[in-house]
Amino acid sequence: MKAAVVPAVSSSWQIRDVPQPQPGPNQVLVKMHASGICYTDVHLTLGHFPGPFPRILGHEPVGEIVAVAPDVTTRKVGDRVGTAWIQSTCGRCEWCPPCASSPVPFM
């Protein structure tokens, strides 16, 4: 599949072929038709968020479900969906204090 990738901290964004993931437990795979790219992606590019590189950019996509895990019962292949950027958090790191409306300091 094609993805917008930042290979290393502060490097240029590149369109690359990457392996297509498979849905894990309680997950679906969405073929993206459109995705947001915004200043959050700049923060990701600059390494302001923890995590390894390379990183795939873009968030809040809309698209079509193309695969579902066996335990998923509320969605099916062919459903059109939109997703939020943050699906879940641990709630314990410095970027996510309790009752915070935004999980990171620069949003």
Biopython code that builds the backbone (N, CA, C, O; Angstrom):
import numpy as np
from Bio.PDB.StructureBuilder import StructureBuilder

atoms = [
    (1, "MET", "N", (0.844, -1.171, 0.000)),
    (1, "MET", "CA", (0.000, 0.000, 0.000)),
    (1, "MET", "C", (0.889, 1.234, 0.000)),
    (1, "MET", "O", (2.054, 1.160, 0.392)),
    (2, "LYS", "N", (0.361, 2.343, -0.427)),
    (2, "LYS", "CA", (1.084, 3.612, -0.429)),
    (2, "LYS", "C", (0.840, 4.328, 0.900)),
    (2, "LYS", "O", (-0.252, 4.257, 1.465)),
    (3, "ALA", "N", (1.878, 5.022, 1.391)),
    (3, "ALA", "CA", (1.750, 5.778, 2.629)),
    (3, "ALA", "C", (2.694, 6.975, 2.592)),
    (3, "ALA", "O", (3.746, 6.934, 1.955)),
    (4, "ALA", "N", (2.300, 8.038, 3.284)),
    (4, "ALA", "CA", (3.185, 9.188, 3.489)),
    (4, "ALA", "C", (4.064, 8.853, 4.685)),
    (4, "ALA", "O", (3.564, 8.682, 5.797)),
    (5, "VAL", "N", (5.367, 8.759, 4.465)),
    (5, "VAL", "CA", (6.307, 8.276, 5.482)),
    (5, "VAL", "C", (7.338, 9.362, 5.780)),
    (5, "VAL", "O", (7.839, 10.021, 4.869)),
    (6, "VAL", "N", (7.647, 9.541, 7.059)),
    (6, "VAL", "CA", (8.802, 10.344, 7.451)),
    (6, "VAL", "C", (9.831, 9.333, 7.973)),
    (6, "VAL", "O", (9.610, 8.711, 9.011)),
    (7, "PRO", "N", (10.962, 9.165, 7.254)),
    (7, "PRO", "CA", (11.903, 8.100, 7.595)),
    (7, "PRO", "C", (12.748, 8.358, 8.835)),
    (7, "PRO", "O", (13.164, 7.406, 9.495)),
    (8, "ALA", "N", (13.013, 9.622, 9.170)),
    (8, "ALA", "CA", (13.864, 9.952, 10.312)),
    (8, "ALA", "C", (13.481, 11.336, 10.817)),
    (8, "ALA", "O", (12.793, 12.083, 10.121)),
    (9, "VAL", "N", (13.918, 11.678, 12.013)),
    (9, "VAL", "CA", (13.613, 12.982, 12.605)),
    (9, "VAL", "C", (14.001, 14.097, 11.631)),
    (9, "VAL", "O", (15.109, 14.113, 11.095)),
    (10, "SER", "N", (13.080, 15.017, 11.416)),
    (10, "SER", "CA", (13.281, 16.219, 10.596)),
    (10, "SER", "C", (13.594, 15.934, 9.129)),
    (10, "SER", "O", (14.147, 16.791, 8.440)),
    (11, "SER", "N", (13.251, 14.751, 8.647)),
    (11, "SER", "CA", (13.505, 14.430, 7.244)),
    (11, "SER", "C", (12.292, 14.766, 6.385)),
    (11, "SER", "O", (11.206, 15.025, 6.902)),
    (12, "SER", "N", (12.486, 14.758, 5.091)),
    (12, "SER", "CA", (11.405, 15.057, 4.143)),
    (12, "SER", "C", (10.389, 13.921, 4.112)),
    (12, "SER", "O", (10.739, 12.751, 4.266)),
    (13, "TRP", "N", (9.130, 14.286, 3.911)),
    (13, "TRP", "CA", (8.079, 13.296, 3.749)),
    (13, "TRP", "C", (8.234, 12.629, 2.404)),
    (13, "TRP", "O", (8.604, 13.267, 1.418)),
    (14, "GLN", "N", (7.946, 11.323, 2.368)),
    (14, "GLN", "CA", (8.062, 10.552, 1.141)),
    (14, "GLN", "C", (6.834, 9.669, 0.975)),
    (14, "GLN", "O", (6.277, 9.171, 1.953)),
    (15, "ILE", "N", (6.421, 9.482, -0.266)),
    (15, "ILE", "CA", (5.368, 8.502, -0.556)),
    (15, "ILE", "C", (6.081, 7.192, -0.845)),
    (15, "ILE", "O", (6.906, 7.108, -1.754)),
    (16, "ARG", "N", (5.753, 6.162, -0.054)),
    (16, "ARG", "CA", (6.432, 4.867, -0.184)),
    (16, "ARG", "C", (5.413, 3.736, -0.226)),
    (16, "ARG", "O", (4.276, 3.868, 0.228)),
    (17, "ASP", "N", (5.862, 2.629, -0.786)),
    (17, "ASP", "CA", (5.106, 1.380, -0.667)),
    (17, "ASP", "C", (5.491, 0.756, 0.668)),
    (17, "ASP", "O", (6.676, 0.589, 0.959)),
    (18, "VAL", "N", (4.500, 0.412, 1.475)),
    (18, "VAL", "CA", (4.737, -0.220, 2.777)),
    (18, "VAL", "C", (3.861, -1.462, 2.873)),
    (18, "VAL", "O", (2.851, -1.558, 2.176)),
    (19, "PRO", "N", (4.231, -2.412, 3.726)),
    (19, "PRO", "CA", (3.397, -3.610, 3.878)),
    (19, "PRO", "C", (2.005, -3.254, 4.407)),
    (19, "PRO", "O", (1.858, -2.392, 5.273)),
    (20, "GLN", "N", (1.004, -3.923, 3.879)),
    (20, "GLN", "CA", (-0.357, -3.698, 4.362)),
    (20, "GLN", "C", (-0.545, -4.421, 5.681)),
    (20, "GLN", "O", (-0.289, -5.622, 5.765)),
    (21, "PRO", "N", (-0.986, -3.716, 6.714)),
    (21, "PRO", "CA", (-1.217, -4.385, 8.000)),
    (21, "PRO", "C", (-2.460, -5.267, 7.948)),
    (21, "PRO", "O", (-3.313, -5.114, 7.074)),
    (22, "GLN", "N", (-2.544, -6.181, 8.889)),
    (22, "GLN", "CA", (-3.738, -7.009, 9.048)),
    (22, "GLN", "C", (-4.377, -6.636, 10.375)),
    (22, "GLN", "O", (-3.661, -6.345, 11.333)),
    (23, "PRO", "N", (-5.692, -6.636, 10.459)),
    (23, "PRO", "CA", (-6.332, -6.257, 11.714)),
    (23, "PRO", "C", (-6.058, -7.270, 12.819)),
    (23, "PRO", "O", (-6.134, -8.481, 12.610)),
    (24, "GLY", "N", (-5.739, -6.747, 13.997)),
    (24, "GLY", "CA", (-5.575, -7.581, 15.180)),
    (24, "GLY", "C", (-6.905, -7.713, 15.899)),
    (24, "GLY", "O", (-7.935, -7.283, 15.380)),
    (25, "PRO", "N", (-6.896, -8.304, 17.090)),
    (25, "PRO", "CA", (-8.138, -8.461, 17.848)),
    (25, "PRO", "C", (-8.871, -7.133, 18.030)),
    (25, "PRO", "O", (-8.268, -6.120, 18.384)),
    (26, "ASN", "N", (-10.158, -7.154, 17.787)),
    (26, "ASN", "CA", (-11.039, -5.996, 17.959)),
    (26, "ASN", "C", (-10.661, -4.831, 17.036)),
    (26, "ASN", "O", (-10.913, -3.674, 17.374)),
    (27, "GLN", "N", (-10.067, -5.119, 15.886)),
    (27, "GLN", "CA", (-9.667, -4.081, 14.949)),
    (27, "GLN", "C", (-10.269, -4.326, 13.567)),
    (27, "GLN", "O", (-10.674, -5.438, 13.228)),
    (28, "VAL", "N", (-10.313, -3.245, 12.779)),
    (28, "VAL", "CA", (-10.677, -3.325, 11.368)),
    (28, "VAL", "C", (-9.555, -2.684, 10.557)),
    (28, "VAL", "O", (-8.772, -1.897, 11.088)),
    (29, "LEU", "N", (-9.480, -3.019, 9.285)),
    (29, "LEU", "CA", (-8.535, -2.391, 8.373)),
    (29, "LEU", "C", (-9.325, -1.484, 7.449)),
    (29, "LEU", "O", (-10.285, -1.913, 6.809)),
    (30, "VAL", "N", (-8.907, -0.210, 7.385)),
    (30, "VAL", "CA", (-9.609, 0.788, 6.589)),
    (30, "VAL", "C", (-8.744, 1.191, 5.398)),
    (30, "VAL", "O", (-7.594, 1.594, 5.571)),
    (31, "LYS", "N", (-9.290, 1.082, 4.201)),
    (31, "LYS", "CA", (-8.640, 1.629, 3.013)),
    (31, "LYS", "C", (-8.987, 3.111, 2.997)),
    (31, "LYS", "O", (-10.150, 3.485, 2.849)),
    (32, "MET", "N", (-7.981, 3.939, 3.149)),
    (32, "MET", "CA", (-8.210, 5.372, 3.265)),
    (32, "MET", "C", (-8.537, 5.981, 1.906)),
    (32, "MET", "O", (-7.863, 5.727, 0.907)),
    (33, "HIS", "N", (-9.587, 6.787, 1.901)),
    (33, "HIS", "CA", (-9.949, 7.548, 0.710)),
    (33, "HIS", "C", (-9.460, 8.987, 0.835)),
    (33, "HIS", "O", (-9.179, 9.638, -0.172)),
    (34, "ALA", "N", (-9.355, 9.487, 2.073)),
    (34, "ALA", "CA", (-8.849, 10.835, 2.337)),
    (34, "ALA", "C", (-8.339, 10.872, 3.769)),
    (34, "ALA", "O", (-8.803, 10.126, 4.632)),
    (35, "SER", "N", (-7.369, 11.760, 4.004)),
    (35, "SER", "CA", (-6.789, 11.870, 5.345)),
    (35, "SER", "C", (-6.336, 13.291, 5.595)),
    (35, "SER", "O", (-5.930, 13.998, 4.673)),
    (36, "GLY", "N", (-6.409, 13.708, 6.862)),
    (36, "GLY", "CA", (-5.895, 15.013, 7.234)),
    (36, "GLY", "C", (-4.381, 14.999, 7.324)),
    (36, "GLY", "O", (-3.785, 14.011, 7.753)),
    (37, "ILE", "N", (-3.775, 16.078, 6.924)),
    (37, "ILE", "CA", (-2.367, 16.346, 7.167)),
    (37, "ILE", "C", (-2.356, 17.751, 7.754)),
    (37, "ILE", "O", (-2.832, 18.691, 7.117)),
    (38, "CYS", "N", (-1.818, 17.905, 8.963)),
    (38, "CYS", "CA", (-1.841, 19.217, 9.596)),
    (38, "CYS", "C", (-0.578, 19.406, 10.437)),
    (38, "CYS", "O", (0.380, 18.644, 10.311)),
    (39, "TYR", "N", (-0.587, 20.420, 11.288)),
    (39, "TYR", "CA", (0.628, 20.717, 12.037)),
    (39, "TYR", "C", (1.001, 19.608, 13.010)),
    (39, "TYR", "O", (2.160, 19.513, 13.412)),
    (40, "THR", "N", (0.056, 18.778, 13.394)),
    (40, "THR", "CA", (0.393, 17.608, 14.211)),
    (40, "THR", "C", (1.419, 16.743, 13.484)),
    (40, "THR", "O", (2.319, 16.189, 14.114)),
    (41, "ASP", "N", (1.289, 16.627, 12.179)),
    (41, "ASP", "CA", (2.246, 15.842, 11.400)),
    (41, "ASP", "C", (3.634, 16.487, 11.394)),
    (41, "ASP", "O", (4.643, 15.789, 11.304)),
    (42, "VAL", "N", (3.683, 17.815, 11.490)),
    (42, "VAL", "CA", (4.972, 18.497, 11.629)),
    (42, "VAL", "C", (5.609, 18.125, 12.967)),
    (42, "VAL", "O", (6.804, 17.836, 13.031)),
    (43, "HIS", "N", (4.804, 18.135, 14.040)),
    (43, "HIS", "CA", (5.319, 17.711, 15.349)),
    (43, "HIS", "C", (5.839, 16.272, 15.290)),
    (43, "HIS", "O", (6.887, 15.964, 15.858)),
    (44, "LEU", "N", (5.106, 15.399, 14.605)),
    (44, "LEU", "CA", (5.558, 14.015, 14.447)),
    (44, "LEU", "C", (6.874, 13.958, 13.684)),
    (44, "LEU", "O", (7.773, 13.196, 14.039)),
    (45, "THR", "N", (6.983, 14.762, 12.641)),
    (45, "THR", "CA", (8.201, 14.806, 11.825)),
    (45, "THR", "C", (9.403, 15.279, 12.635)),
    (45, "THR", "O", (10.511, 14.767, 12.474)),
    (46, "LEU", "N", (9.181, 16.250, 13.498)),
    (46, "LEU", "CA", (10.271, 16.826, 14.291)),
    (46, "LEU", "C", (10.628, 15.989, 15.514)),
    (46, "LEU", "O", (11.565, 16.321, 16.239)),
    (47, "GLY", "N", (9.883, 14.897, 15.752)),
    (47, "GLY", "CA", (10.185, 14.020, 16.875)),
    (47, "GLY", "C", (9.663, 14.516, 18.205)),
    (47, "GLY", "O", (10.152, 14.094, 19.253)),
    (48, "HIS", "N", (8.671, 15.411, 18.187)),
    (48, "HIS", "CA", (8.113, 15.935, 19.436)),
    (48, "HIS", "C", (7.262, 14.915, 20.189)),
    (48, "HIS", "O", (7.028, 15.067, 21.388)),
    (49, "PHE", "N", (6.804, 13.886, 19.498)),
    (49, "PHE", "CA", (6.052, 12.801, 20.123)),
    (49, "PHE", "C", (6.988, 11.612, 20.292)),
    (49, "PHE", "O", (7.833, 11.364, 19.432)),
    (50, "PRO", "N", (6.848, 10.873, 21.392)),
    (50, "PRO", "CA", (7.704, 9.696, 21.560)),
    (50, "PRO", "C", (7.355, 8.619, 20.541)),
    (50, "PRO", "O", (6.230, 8.556, 20.045)),
    (51, "GLY", "N", (8.321, 7.786, 20.240)),
    (51, "GLY", "CA", (8.085, 6.669, 19.333)),
    (51, "GLY", "C", (9.156, 6.567, 18.272)),
    (51, "GLY", "O", (9.904, 7.514, 18.032)),
    (52, "PRO", "N", (9.222, 5.409, 17.640)),
    (52, "PRO", "CA", (10.284, 5.140, 16.662)),
    (52, "PRO", "C", (9.984, 5.744, 15.280)),
    (52, "PRO", "O", (8.844, 6.080, 14.958)),
    (53, "PHE", "N", (11.022, 5.862, 14.501)),
    (53, "PHE", "CA", (10.939, 6.207, 13.079)),
    (53, "PHE", "C", (11.322, 4.967, 12.298)),
    (53, "PHE", "O", (12.064, 4.137, 12.824)),
    (54, "PRO", "N", (10.855, 4.796, 11.065)),
    (54, "PRO", "CA", (10.013, 5.697, 10.286)),
    (54, "PRO", "C", (8.583, 5.747, 10.827)),
    (54, "PRO", "O", (8.128, 4.839, 11.523)),
    (55, "ARG", "N", (7.896, 6.829, 10.489)),
    (55, "ARG", "CA", (6.508, 7.041, 10.908)),
    (55, "ARG", "C", (5.638, 7.261, 9.675)),
    (55, "ARG", "O", (6.061, 7.875, 8.696)),
    (56, "ILE", "N", (4.423, 6.750, 9.746)),
    (56, "ILE", "CA", (3.446, 6.995, 8.692)),
    (56, "ILE", "C", (2.589, 8.169, 9.145)),
    (56, "ILE", "O", (2.043, 8.166, 10.248)),
    (57, "LEU", "N", (2.479, 9.170, 8.281)),
    (57, "LEU", "CA", (1.763, 10.398, 8.618)),
    (57, "LEU", "C", (0.312, 10.347, 8.160)),
    (57, "LEU", "O", (-0.101, 9.459, 7.413)),
    (58, "GLY", "N", (-0.439, 11.323, 8.632)),
    (58, "GLY", "CA", (-1.846, 11.448, 8.289)),
    (58, "GLY", "C", (-2.702, 10.893, 9.412)),
    (58, "GLY", "O", (-2.346, 9.902, 10.050)),
    (59, "HIS", "N", (-3.822, 11.537, 9.643)),
    (59, "HIS", "CA", (-4.711, 11.092, 10.707)),
    (59, "HIS", "C", (-6.125, 11.572, 10.403)),
    (59, "HIS", "O", (-6.354, 12.345, 9.472)),
    (60, "GLU", "N", (-7.056, 11.099, 11.203)),
    (60, "GLU", "CA", (-8.467, 11.379, 11.007)),
    (60, "GLU", "C", (-8.920, 10.994, 9.591)),
    (60, "GLU", "O", (-9.548, 11.794, 8.898)),
    (61, "PRO", "N", (-8.598, 9.767, 9.168)),
    (61, "PRO", "CA", (-8.960, 9.358, 7.806)),
    (61, "PRO", "C", (-10.433, 9.003, 7.667)),
    (61, "PRO", "O", (-11.129, 8.724, 8.643)),
    (62, "VAL", "N", (-10.874, 9.025, 6.431)),
    (62, "VAL", "CA", (-12.166, 8.457, 6.065)),
    (62, "VAL", "C", (-11.904, 7.430, 4.975)),
    (62, "VAL", "O", (-11.000, 7.595, 4.155)),
    (63, "GLY", "N", (-12.690, 6.386, 4.975)),
    (63, "GLY", "CA", (-12.479, 5.349, 3.980)),
    (63, "GLY", "C", (-13.470, 4.217, 4.127)),
    (63, "GLY", "O", (-14.578, 4.390, 4.635)),
    (64, "GLU", "N", (-13.042, 3.054, 3.669)),
    (64, "GLU", "CA", (-13.908, 1.881, 3.610)),
    (64, "GLU", "C", (-13.225, 0.710, 4.311)),
    (64, "GLU", "O", (-12.037, 0.462, 4.106)),
    (65, "ILE", "N", (-13.975, 0.003, 5.129)),
    (65, "ILE", "CA", (-13.438, -1.181, 5.805)),
    (65, "ILE", "C", (-13.215, -2.279, 4.774)),
    (65, "ILE", "O", (-14.120, -2.630, 4.016)),
    (66, "VAL", "N", (-11.979, -2.824, 4.754)),
    (66, "VAL", "CA", (-11.642, -3.883, 3.797)),
    (66, "VAL", "C", (-11.332, -5.214, 4.482)),
    (66, "VAL", "O", (-11.218, -6.242, 3.814)),
    (67, "ALA", "N", (-11.193, -5.202, 5.817)),
    (67, "ALA", "CA", (-10.981, -6.448, 6.564)),
    (67, "ALA", "C", (-11.391, -6.215, 8.009)),
    (67, "ALA", "O", (-11.247, -5.111, 8.535)),
    (68, "VAL", "N", (-11.901, -7.258, 8.645)),
    (68, "VAL", "CA", (-12.280, -7.175, 10.062)),
    (68, "VAL", "C", (-11.718, -8.382, 10.805)),
    (68, "VAL", "O", (-11.612, -9.477, 10.253)),
    (69, "ALA", "N", (-11.363, -8.162, 12.056)),
    (69, "ALA", "CA", (-10.934, -9.280, 12.900)),
    (69, "ALA", "C", (-12.144, -10.152, 13.218)),
    (69, "ALA", "O", (-13.275, -9.667, 13.216)),
    (70, "PRO", "N", (-11.914, -11.434, 13.491)),
    (70, "PRO", "CA", (-13.037, -12.341, 13.753)),
    (70, "PRO", "C", (-13.933, -11.916, 14.913)),
    (70, "PRO", "O", (-15.121, -12.239, 14.923)),
    (71, "ASP", "N", (-13.378, -11.194, 15.894)),
    (71, "ASP", "CA", (-14.182, -10.817, 17.053)),
    (71, "ASP", "C", (-14.945, -9.505, 16.869)),
    (71, "ASP", "O", (-15.655, -9.089, 17.785)),
    (72, "VAL", "N", (-14.824, -8.848, 15.729)),
    (72, "VAL", "CA", (-15.537, -7.596, 15.470)),
    (72, "VAL", "C", (-16.949, -7.919, 15.008)),
    (72, "VAL", "O", (-17.143, -8.643, 14.031)),
    (73, "THR", "N", (-17.931, -7.380, 15.715)),
    (73, "THR", "CA", (-19.327, -7.663, 15.388)),
    (73, "THR", "C", (-20.116, -6.410, 15.021)),
    (73, "THR", "O", (-21.244, -6.521, 14.541)),
    (74, "THR", "N", (-19.557, -5.227, 15.232)),
    (74, "THR", "CA", (-20.311, -3.991, 14.997)),
    (74, "THR", "C", (-19.976, -3.322, 13.668)),
    (74, "THR", "O", (-20.591, -2.313, 13.321)),
    (75, "ARG", "N", (-19.028, -3.852, 12.926)),
    (75, "ARG", "CA", (-18.646, -3.312, 11.623)),
    (75, "ARG", "C", (-18.471, -4.471, 10.656)),
    (75, "ARG", "O", (-18.268, -5.614, 11.067)),
    (76, "LYS", "N", (-18.553, -4.153, 9.327)),
    (76, "LYS", "CA", (-18.373, -5.200, 8.325)),
    (76, "LYS", "C", (-17.605, -4.636, 7.134)),
    (76, "LYS", "O", (-17.536, -3.422, 6.943)),
    (77, "VAL", "N", (-17.032, -5.528, 6.342)),
    (77, "VAL", "CA", (-16.346, -5.129, 5.118)),
    (77, "VAL", "C", (-17.326, -4.346, 4.256)),
    (77, "VAL", "O", (-18.473, -4.754, 4.069)),
    (78, "GLY", "N", (-16.859, -3.219, 3.735)),
    (78, "GLY", "CA", (-17.696, -2.365, 2.901)),
    (78, "GLY", "C", (-18.257, -1.160, 3.631)),
    (78, "GLY", "O", (-18.683, -0.202, 2.986)),
    (79, "ASP", "N", (-18.272, -1.177, 4.974)),
    (79, "ASP", "CA", (-18.761, -0.017, 5.730)),
    (79, "ASP", "C", (-17.866, 1.186, 5.463)),
    (79, "ASP", "O", (-16.643, 1.053, 5.410)),
    (80, "ARG", "N", (-18.464, 2.350, 5.296)),
    (80, "ARG", "CA", (-17.720, 3.607, 5.185)),
    (80, "ARG", "C", (-17.549, 4.160, 6.592)),
    (80, "ARG", "O", (-18.505, 4.213, 7.366)),
    (81, "VAL", "N", (-16.326, 4.574, 6.922)),
    (81, "VAL", "CA", (-16.034, 5.033, 8.271)),
    (81, "VAL", "C", (-15.107, 6.243, 8.261)),
    (81, "VAL", "O", (-14.397, 6.503, 7.290)),
    (82, "GLY", "N", (-15.138, 6.961, 9.356)),
    (82, "GLY", "CA", (-14.164, 8.001, 9.658)),
    (82, "GLY", "C", (-13.624, 7.692, 11.045)),
    (82, "GLY", "O", (-14.339, 7.147, 11.885)),
    (83, "THR", "N", (-12.378, 8.033, 11.285)),
    (83, "THR", "CA", (-11.785, 7.693, 12.582)),
    (83, "THR", "C", (-11.189, 8.924, 13.246)),
    (83, "THR", "O", (-10.827, 9.895, 12.581)),
    (84, "ALA", "N", (-11.097, 8.868, 14.551)),
    (84, "ALA", "CA", (-10.422, 9.908, 15.323)),
    (84, "ALA", "C", (-8.928, 9.624, 15.331)),
    (84, "ALA", "O", (-8.504, 8.484, 15.137)),
    (85, "TRP", "N", (-8.135, 10.661, 15.555)),
    (85, "TRP", "CA", (-6.680, 10.505, 15.552)),
    (85, "TRP", "C", (-6.215, 9.611, 16.690)),
    (85, "TRP", "O", (-5.415, 8.701, 16.471)),
    (86, "ILE", "N", (-6.698, 9.851, 17.890)),
    (86, "ILE", "CA", (-6.267, 9.068, 19.056)),
    (86, "ILE", "C", (-7.377, 8.093, 19.409)),
    (86, "ILE", "O", (-8.480, 8.498, 19.774)),
    (87, "GLN", "N", (-7.078, 6.812, 19.298)),
    (87, "GLN", "CA", (-8.070, 5.778, 19.591)),
    (87, "GLN", "C", (-8.146, 5.459, 21.078)),
    (87, "GLN", "O", (-9.230, 5.229, 21.614)),
    (88, "SER", "N", (-6.990, 5.444, 21.745)),
    (88, "SER", "CA", (-6.960, 5.181, 23.180)),
    (88, "SER", "C", (-5.597, 5.603, 23.711)),
    (88, "SER", "O", (-4.633, 5.728, 22.956)),
    (89, "THR", "N", (-5.534, 5.817, 24.996)),
    (89, "THR", "CA", (-4.272, 6.186, 25.643)),
    (89, "THR", "C", (-4.150, 5.447, 26.963)),
    (89, "THR", "O", (-5.130, 4.925, 27.495)),
    (90, "CYS", "N", (-2.930, 5.412, 27.481)),
    (90, "CYS", "CA", (-2.719, 4.799, 28.795)),
    (90, "CYS", "C", (-3.136, 5.756, 29.901)),
    (90, "CYS", "O", (-3.481, 5.317, 30.998)),
    (91, "GLY", "N", (-3.108, 7.083, 29.625)),
    (91, "GLY", "CA", (-3.505, 8.076, 30.611)),
    (91, "GLY", "C", (-2.476, 8.325, 31.694)),
    (91, "GLY", "O", (-2.775, 9.002, 32.678)),
    (92, "ARG", "N", (-1.261, 7.790, 31.538)),
    (92, "ARG", "CA", (-0.273, 7.901, 32.605)),
    (92, "ARG", "C", (0.964, 8.723, 32.250)),
    (92, "ARG", "O", (1.703, 9.113, 33.154)),
    (93, "CYS", "N", (1.219, 9.001, 30.970)),
    (93, "CYS", "CA", (2.454, 9.713, 30.638)),
    (93, "CYS", "C", (2.263, 11.225, 30.791)),
    (93, "CYS", "O", (1.145, 11.694, 31.004)),
    (94, "GLU", "N", (3.345, 11.976, 30.682)),
    (94, "GLU", "CA", (3.307, 13.413, 30.910)),
    (94, "GLU", "C", (2.414, 14.159, 29.919)),
    (94, "GLU", "O", (1.982, 15.274, 30.213)),
    (95, "TRP", "N", (2.124, 13.569, 28.739)),
    (95, "TRP", "CA", (1.305, 14.252, 27.748)),
    (95, "TRP", "C", (-0.187, 14.049, 27.976)),
    (95, "TRP", "O", (-1.002, 14.613, 27.246)),
    (96, "CYS", "N", (-0.553, 13.268, 28.958)),
    (96, "CYS", "CA", (-1.969, 12.929, 29.140)),
    (96, "CYS", "C", (-2.353, 13.000, 30.614)),
    (96, "CYS", "O", (-2.664, 11.970, 31.211)),
    (97, "PRO", "N", (-2.341, 14.185, 31.214)),
    (97, "PRO", "CA", (-2.761, 14.274, 32.612)),
    (97, "PRO", "C", (-4.250, 13.959, 32.751)),
    (97, "PRO", "O", (-5.009, 14.135, 31.798)),
    (98, "PRO", "N", (-4.668, 13.503, 33.910)),
    (98, "PRO", "CA", (-6.094, 13.199, 34.099)),
    (98, "PRO", "C", (-6.971, 14.404, 33.771)),
    (98, "PRO", "O", (-6.631, 15.540, 34.100)),
    (99, "CYS", "N", (-8.080, 14.146, 33.134)),
    (99, "CYS", "CA", (-9.082, 15.145, 32.785)),
    (99, "CYS", "C", (-8.592, 16.160, 31.746)),
    (99, "CYS", "O", (-9.227, 17.199, 31.569)),
    (100, "ALA", "N", (-7.505, 15.892, 31.071)),
    (100, "ALA", "CA", (-7.021, 16.803, 30.037)),
    (100, "ALA", "C", (-7.912, 16.699, 28.808)),
    (100, "ALA", "O", (-8.264, 15.597, 28.385)),
    (101, "SER", "N", (-8.275, 17.831, 28.237)),
    (101, "SER", "CA", (-9.090, 17.780, 27.028)),
    (101, "SER", "C", (-8.235, 17.503, 25.803)),
    (101, "SER", "O", (-8.747, 17.071, 24.771)),
    (102, "SER", "N", (-6.939, 17.748, 25.910)),
    (102, "SER", "CA", (-6.011, 17.479, 24.808)),
    (102, "SER", "C", (-4.861, 16.655, 25.350)),
    (102, "SER", "O", (-4.279, 17.022, 26.370)),
    (103, "PRO", "N", (-4.513, 15.553, 24.703)),
    (103, "PRO", "CA", (-3.512, 14.649, 25.254)),
    (103, "PRO", "C", (-2.064, 15.087, 25.086)),
    (103, "PRO", "O", (-1.166, 14.445, 25.630)),
    (104, "VAL", "N", (-1.814, 16.167, 24.344)),
    (104, "VAL", "CA", (-0.438, 16.604, 24.153)),
    (104, "VAL", "C", (-0.341, 18.104, 24.415)),
    (104, "VAL", "O", (-1.324, 18.819, 24.223)),
    (105, "PRO", "N", (0.822, 18.601, 24.850)),
    (105, "PRO", "CA", (0.918, 19.995, 25.287)),
    (105, "PRO", "C", (0.784, 21.035, 24.186)),
    (105, "PRO", "O", (0.481, 22.189, 24.490)),
    (106, "PHE", "N", (0.993, 20.684, 22.925)),
    (106, "PHE", "CA", (0.953, 21.711, 21.890)),
    (106, "PHE", "C", (-0.264, 21.616, 21.009)),
    (106, "PHE", "O", (-0.227, 22.081, 19.869)),
    (107, "MET", "N", (-1.333, 21.038, 21.487)),
    (107, "MET", "CA", (-2.554, 20.963, 20.675)),
    (107, "MET", "C", (-3.611, 21.833, 21.287)),
    (107, "MET", "O", (-4.722, 21.917, 20.763)),
]
sb = StructureBuilder()
sb.init_structure("model")
sb.init_model(0)
sb.init_chain("A")
sb.init_seg("    ")
for serial, (resi, resn, name, xyz) in enumerate(atoms, 1):
    if name == "N":
        sb.init_residue(resn, " ", resi, " ")
    sb.init_atom(name, np.array(xyz, "f"), 0.0, 1.0, " ", f" {name:<3s}", serial, name[0])
structure = sb.get_structure()
